[in-house]
Every structure is written in structure tokens, then in C-alpha cells.
Amino acid sequence: MSDTVTIRALATLAPYAPPGGVASVGPGETAGELADRLGIEGEALGAVLINGNPATLETPLSPGDVVSFVPPITGG
């Protein structure tokens, strides 16, 4: 298995997705470190899902993970 994750950057975060939707990850890299590397700033991020499960920015990533970055949802 390669040391990559699949990235789903949803809605307004779509421009931050890397080409092909795949990024390499280093040992112990967290979701927050990946978001920083992609240029996603904290206030633009509403939620993080890893393999469809709620996660935090401190959650470490594993090769093969699917990481979804979701913007804040507003409305009324």
C-alpha cells in the first residue's frame, strides 16, 4: 500500500483538493497538518471525516484513508 490518502474537499473547499484527489502523508501526519499543507485555514473548515467517521484535526492519518474536509454549514 502506498503512503497516500484520498482527499474529498467539499463545496467551497473543492479548490484546495490536490490534482487527482490524492496526497502523500508522512508518518504520524495529522488531519490538521494535511489541511495546513493544502492551504485550508481553520475558519474555512467545519468538520473533518476520516473514512466517513467524525475526526479531529489532531487525528493521525494512515495510508489508504479517505479524508473529507467539510466547510461550515450555515443557514436558517
N, C-alpha and C positions, 0 to 999 in steps of 0.2 A: 504494500500500500504506500502511495506517495505521501509526502508531508504537506498535503493541501487540504483546504476546506472549500466547500461551495458557499457562495455568498448570495443571499437574496436581500437586496436593498429595496424596500418597498416604497411606493408612492413618491414623495418628494425626495427620498434618499436614493432613488434609482441612479442619478448621475454619479454617485460615489462608487457604484459597483465596478470592479475591475473588468477588463476585457475578458470575455468568456465566463464571467461569474465565478472564477476560481482564483484563490490566493494561497501562497505558501505560508506555512506557520512554523515558527521556531519552537523548540522545547519550552514548555511552560507558558507559552504566549496566552494572554487572556483575551476575552472578547473586547474589553476596553482598549487594549493595546492595538488590536486589529482595527477597531473603529478609528483610533487616532491615526494609524498608518494610512487609512483610506481617506482621512480628512473629515470624518464625521464628528462634528462638535457636539458636546454634551447636551446643549439645549435643543438640538435638532433631533435628538434620539428619545423616543418614548418608551421603547421596550426592546429587549433582545430575546430571541428564541434560539435555542440550540437543539437541533433535531426535533423541532416542534414543541419543545418544553421551555417554560419560562426560565430565564437565566439572568445573571447579573453581569455587570462589566468586569467583575473580578473572577468570573468563571473561566477556568483554563480550557483551552481548546485541544481537541485531539484530531489527528489526521482522519479525514473522511467525514467530519462533522458538516452539517448544514447549518449555517449561521444566518439568521434572519434579523435584519435591523429594521425596526418599525418606527415611523415618526410619531410624535404625539397626536392623539386623536382629539379633536375639539368639535364642538357643535352644541346645539341646544334644542 
